[in-house]
């Protein structure tokens, strides 16, 4: 007997097959292409703590004072679109209580401008588009997507080189768990600065090129595993001046046992990490699993309906046969 399929069964079967094909495409093609560093970023992070610094007004080191580091990252969308890279301009201001009151990075205790260019997929540095400085490593303002439980090379701008950060398990920031990485920087000469000789113990020399030294005894970063966003940062920088060739520091420029993201910055970074991570999870996990499960159910339902489909004319003829009446017979009994 010839069978026919109803339109509903064909629709269910078609939609089911489509979803079964869509599920692996979302996981293998769509999600990886969604893992791209944004070009329109506009984020400000603030680290605070206490420490000592050299006061240029009184020409002496003051201690136990608040120190604030404000970093603003602004994406250059036009340059990013032209180059196909993530181009970010980074402003970092270090402030004392006096300079913070000016609310102007140009009048801060120390202000630097940098331009970072990275591959949007791998987060690797790309040397183009006016990048400065020419940095190396795997991580700086963020880590690569899908952070692994291994060591990473993190670029330290003050050092002008990479620092190996070791994976140290997990840690929660504002109730949200991330990967914890730690490292340190031994006292290292980073350059020279022209200063009065008396400042570094050489009163007979009017000006000398004093040596700048830098150390960081406690770097701790907590990173979102899926997006690589830094949710909390803690550093312990120490910058000093030495007389040329000297073994000991004569002037402490900046020294803090711990500068850390403020609570507001931590909550802001966690919220961004949750949002971006949730979007990637939906494309890579939730949507493919849901599409696969729905596709399997719909395809199975469509197959069952197709198998049960009947030709209406055959069904009608069968009913007519069942409704026939028995033929009448002649009465043969004697009258």
Legacy VTK file of the C-alpha trace (Angstrom):
# vtk DataFile Version 3.0
C-alpha trace
ASCII
DATASET POLYDATA
POINTS 335 float
0.000 0.000 0.000
1.237 3.506 -0.831
1.740 5.782 2.181
1.726 9.593 2.274
3.276 11.939 4.864
1.308 14.781 6.401
2.664 18.355 6.115
3.097 18.476 9.912
5.328 15.426 9.950
7.536 16.879 7.211
7.802 20.219 9.039
8.768 18.509 12.303
11.314 16.348 10.549
12.823 19.321 8.683
13.072 21.521 11.767
14.545 18.648 13.773
17.244 17.966 11.193
18.027 21.697 10.979
18.518 21.937 14.754
20.692 18.824 14.793
22.948 20.421 12.182
22.889 23.818 13.948
24.011 22.460 17.340
27.578 21.462 16.382
27.928 24.578 14.210
27.236 26.801 17.231
29.837 24.977 19.306
32.535 24.631 16.650
32.167 27.739 14.503
29.964 30.428 16.055
31.356 30.478 19.606
35.059 30.586 18.574
34.267 33.518 16.296
32.489 35.258 19.160
35.664 34.989 21.272
37.077 38.280 20.113
38.542 41.085 22.186
36.141 44.059 21.978
37.228 47.167 20.098
34.816 49.624 21.719
35.947 49.105 25.304
35.680 52.004 27.751
36.634 50.838 31.246
38.132 52.647 34.244
39.743 50.676 37.070
40.973 52.093 40.372
43.522 50.642 42.805
43.957 52.108 46.272
46.147 51.512 49.302
48.660 53.216 51.553
52.409 53.650 51.341
55.219 56.150 51.082
56.355 58.413 48.281
58.778 61.238 47.604
57.056 64.587 47.968
58.463 66.969 45.372
57.231 70.008 47.320
58.993 69.272 50.609
61.763 67.198 48.959
61.345 64.391 51.438
59.680 61.006 51.660
56.286 61.000 53.374
54.919 57.803 54.884
51.592 56.108 55.573
49.754 58.120 52.946
46.902 57.089 50.622
47.970 56.199 47.085
45.568 55.860 44.144
46.178 54.378 40.700
43.538 55.151 38.077
43.666 53.402 34.728
41.333 54.178 31.848
41.229 51.922 28.794
39.573 53.405 25.711
39.244 51.471 22.463
40.187 53.174 19.208
37.341 51.759 17.113
38.406 53.392 13.825
41.978 52.077 14.069
40.679 48.662 15.131
38.383 48.413 12.114
41.164 49.421 9.729
43.693 46.982 11.153
41.448 44.118 12.223
43.156 44.262 15.646
42.140 45.475 19.082
43.680 48.946 19.492
43.410 50.370 22.996
44.689 53.666 24.412
45.618 53.354 28.082
45.963 56.237 30.541
47.497 55.422 33.955
47.687 58.048 36.699
49.323 57.584 40.111
48.006 60.096 42.628
48.764 61.276 46.136
46.061 63.009 48.192
47.274 66.407 46.936
47.336 65.542 43.226
44.125 63.506 43.369
42.248 66.650 44.339
43.101 68.218 40.964
41.095 65.502 39.129
43.415 65.952 36.172
45.804 63.149 35.130
48.196 65.725 33.687
48.768 67.020 37.229
49.050 63.622 38.870
52.120 62.365 40.733
52.935 60.208 37.715
51.054 59.880 34.417
51.734 57.564 31.482
50.018 57.084 28.141
50.313 53.798 26.281
48.841 52.293 23.129
48.223 48.553 23.118
47.515 46.500 20.005
46.554 42.829 20.289
45.243 40.013 18.153
41.530 39.902 18.920
41.434 36.103 19.042
44.690 35.115 20.773
45.425 38.287 22.793
49.002 38.150 21.461
50.727 41.526 20.965
50.702 42.979 17.455
53.362 45.525 16.598
51.494 48.045 14.484
49.149 51.008 14.575
51.348 53.267 16.703
51.822 50.713 19.471
53.864 52.009 22.421
55.659 50.507 24.188
56.540 47.453 22.124
55.533 44.838 24.643
55.656 41.059 24.762
53.989 38.265 26.698
50.560 36.671 26.869
48.666 38.883 29.283
48.453 42.477 30.377
45.117 44.279 30.499
43.462 40.880 30.068
44.362 37.231 29.660
43.556 35.142 26.575
40.130 33.518 26.282
39.714 30.118 27.970
42.383 30.641 30.623
44.311 27.471 31.448
45.674 26.183 34.755
49.292 27.008 33.897
51.841 29.794 34.193
51.462 32.927 32.039
53.866 35.667 30.986
52.419 38.987 32.160
53.799 42.295 30.895
54.868 44.739 33.616
55.066 48.239 32.139
57.193 49.624 34.972
59.693 46.801 34.607
59.581 46.965 30.817
59.630 43.170 30.607
57.485 40.109 31.249
56.917 38.501 34.642
56.056 34.833 35.058
52.801 34.450 36.972
52.131 31.051 38.524
48.696 29.466 38.688
47.680 29.232 42.357
44.201 27.722 42.309
40.931 29.584 42.504
39.664 32.592 44.435
36.330 34.361 44.663
35.867 38.048 43.912
32.509 39.512 44.964
31.213 35.926 45.189
32.370 34.980 41.669
35.133 32.429 41.265
38.161 32.923 39.042
41.695 31.653 38.555
44.374 33.121 40.832
47.864 33.953 39.546
50.776 35.292 41.580
54.310 36.503 40.936
56.972 38.979 42.010
59.756 41.169 40.646
63.187 41.297 42.233
64.851 44.661 42.619
65.831 45.564 39.051
67.449 48.607 37.471
65.004 50.134 34.986
66.707 53.345 33.859
68.223 56.641 34.987
66.935 60.032 36.062
68.825 63.343 36.312
68.568 64.692 39.860
70.556 66.994 42.187
73.585 65.113 43.529
72.743 65.877 47.152
69.481 63.953 46.718
71.381 60.680 46.387
74.213 61.417 48.800
76.567 63.247 46.412
76.434 66.880 47.645
79.554 67.948 45.730
77.911 67.190 42.368
75.188 69.546 41.161
73.499 67.012 38.886
73.865 63.246 38.501
72.133 60.523 36.504
70.729 58.525 39.384
69.728 54.909 38.809
66.042 54.018 38.984
65.272 50.636 40.554
61.981 48.799 40.702
60.630 45.799 42.607
57.207 44.280 43.149
56.937 41.876 46.040
53.346 40.794 45.572
51.490 40.540 42.273
48.125 38.791 42.503
45.577 38.677 39.695
42.204 36.910 39.779
40.991 36.184 36.266
37.684 35.045 34.746
38.301 31.626 33.217
36.243 32.006 30.061
36.896 35.621 29.035
40.321 36.336 30.564
39.037 39.529 32.208
40.986 40.564 35.323
38.426 40.789 38.131
40.841 41.809 40.867
44.437 42.995 40.931
46.785 43.474 43.850
50.360 44.784 43.535
53.134 45.901 45.910
55.375 48.252 43.909
58.605 49.823 45.150
60.520 52.435 43.130
63.776 53.903 44.411
66.785 56.023 43.362
70.423 55.075 43.823
73.615 56.994 43.273
75.433 55.775 40.145
76.999 52.406 40.950
75.648 52.329 44.523
74.362 49.172 46.181
71.612 50.772 48.278
68.708 53.105 47.622
68.984 56.702 48.746
65.488 57.902 47.856
62.165 56.087 47.949
60.013 57.363 45.086
57.079 55.055 45.752
56.589 52.097 48.056
53.365 50.330 49.007
52.782 46.958 50.679
49.563 46.568 48.724
47.470 48.441 46.177
44.244 46.675 45.202
41.133 47.193 43.084
38.502 49.095 45.012
35.259 47.288 45.886
33.439 49.260 43.167
36.017 48.242 40.560
35.818 44.603 41.641
32.023 44.565 41.301
32.247 46.318 37.918
34.782 43.816 36.595
32.821 40.840 37.911
29.612 42.124 36.304
31.376 42.497 32.943
32.935 39.047 33.287
29.577 37.469 34.091
27.892 39.154 31.145
30.561 38.236 28.594
31.034 34.747 29.998
27.280 34.118 29.965
27.064 35.143 26.322
29.896 32.811 25.341
28.430 30.012 27.470
25.099 30.391 25.704
26.762 30.103 22.296
29.132 27.317 23.263
27.131 25.199 25.718
23.505 26.135 26.342
22.404 26.805 22.775
24.113 23.745 21.206
22.786 21.406 23.897
19.295 22.884 23.673
19.310 22.832 19.875
20.572 19.243 19.823
17.980 18.020 22.316
15.105 19.854 20.601
16.280 18.673 17.189
16.401 15.051 18.342
12.861 15.200 19.757
11.374 16.957 16.721
13.160 14.720 14.229
12.001 11.614 16.082
8.424 12.901 16.175
8.566 13.667 12.461
9.853 10.175 11.630
7.075 8.544 13.666
4.389 10.617 11.962
5.822 9.876 8.527
5.847 6.144 9.294
2.227 6.212 10.411
0.942 8.214 7.472
-1.815 6.479 5.300
-3.366 7.051 1.888
-6.875 8.485 2.504
-8.440 6.601 -0.466
-7.316 3.200 0.782
-8.581 4.038 4.228
-11.966 4.996 2.743
-12.269 1.746 0.703
-11.499 -0.311 3.764
-14.320 1.362 5.657
-16.768 0.663 2.781
-15.956 -3.049 2.873
-16.577 -3.192 6.613
-20.024 -1.555 6.160
-21.441 -4.056 3.558
-24.686 -5.891 4.562
-25.126 -9.728 4.150
-27.055 -10.831 1.014
-30.733 -12.017 1.496
-31.409 -15.758 0.970
-34.715 -17.380 -0.279
-36.964 -18.921 2.370
-36.816 -22.741 1.808
-38.873 -23.782 4.791
-42.299 -25.612 3.944
-45.289 -23.390 3.966
LINES 1 336
335 0 1 2 3 4 5 6 7 8 9 10 11 12 13 14 15 16 17 18 19 20 21 22 23 24 25 26 27 28 29 30 31 32 33 34 35 36 37 38 39 40 41 42 43 44 45 46 47 48 49 50 51 52 53 54 55 56 57 58 59 60 61 62 63 64 65 66 67 68 69 70 71 72 73 74 75 76 77 78 79 80 81 82 83 84 85 86 87 88 89 90 91 92 93 94 95 96 97 98 99 100 101 102 103 104 105 106 107 108 109 110 111 112 113 114 115 116 117 118 119 120 121 122 123 124 125 126 127 128 129 130 131 132 133 134 135 136 137 138 139 140 141 142 143 144 145 146 147 148 149 150 151 152 153 154 155 156 157 158 159 160 161 162 163 164 165 166 167 168 169 170 171 172 173 174 175 176 177 178 179 180 181 182 183 184 185 186 187 188 189 190 191 192 193 194 195 196 197 198 199 200 201 202 203 204 205 206 207 208 209 210 211 212 213 214 215 216 217 218 219 220 221 222 223 224 225 226 227 228 229 230 231 232 233 234 235 236 237 238 239 240 241 242 243 244 245 246 247 248 249 250 251 252 253 254 255 256 257 258 259 260 261 262 263 264 265 266 267 268 269 270 271 272 273 274 275 276 277 278 279 280 281 282 283 284 285 286 287 288 289 290 291 292 293 294 295 296 297 298 299 300 301 302 303 304 305 306 307 308 309 310 311 312 313 314 315 316 317 318 319 320 321 322 323 324 325 326 327 328 329 330 331 332 333 334
